Amino acid sequence: MITKCNRTVIAIAVIWAAVIFASAFTLRETEYFLQLMPIYGAGAIMCIILSGSLCKRK
């Protein structure tokens, strides 16, 4: 069963996936592509981990 906390983590992951995909599509042939993708990926991972840990605290 999916709890409210799990839905929050899934929603955050979907939003970050959309941000990363849109940025990759927009920056695909620029010099910023390789610089920004690791930053976006790290930001996404940190947000997902933090939201999951906050949910488990409650």
C-alpha positions in Angstrom: 0.0 0.0 0.0 1.3 3.4 -0.9 1.3 5.8 2.0 1.2 9.6 1.8 4.9 9.7 2.5 5.7 7.4 -0.4 3.5 9.4 -2.7 5.5 12.5 -1.8 8.8 10.8 -2.6 7.5 9.6 -5.9 6.1 13.0 -6.8 9.5 14.6 -6.0 11.3 12.0 -8.2 8.9 12.6 -11.1 9.3 16.4 -10.9 13.1 16.0 -10.8 13.0 13.6 -13.8 11.0 16.2 -15.7 13.4 19.0 -14.8 16.4 16.9 -15.9 14.8 15.7 -19.1 13.7 19.3 -20.1 17.2 20.6 -19.3 18.9 17.9 -21.2 16.6 18.5 -24.2 17.2 22.3 -24.1 21.0 22.1 -23.5 21.7 19.1 -25.7 24.1 20.8 -28.1 25.6 23.4 -25.8 28.7 23.5 -23.7 26.7 23.7 -20.5 25.1 20.2 -20.9 28.0 18.2 -19.4 28.5 20.8 -16.6 24.9 20.9 -15.5 23.7 17.3 -15.7 25.8 16.1 -12.7 24.6 19.0 -10.7 21.0 18.3 -11.5 21.5 14.6 -10.8 23.1 15.3 -7.4 20.3 17.7 -6.5 17.7 15.2 -7.4 19.3 12.4 -5.4 19.7 14.7 -2.4 16.1 15.8 -2.5 14.8 12.3 -2.8 16.9 11.0 0.0 16.0 13.9 2.3 12.3 13.7 1.6 12.4 9.9 2.3 14.3 10.3 5.5 12.0 13.1 6.7 9.0 10.8 6.0 10.5 8.0 8.1 11.1 10.3 11.0 7.4 11.0 11.5 
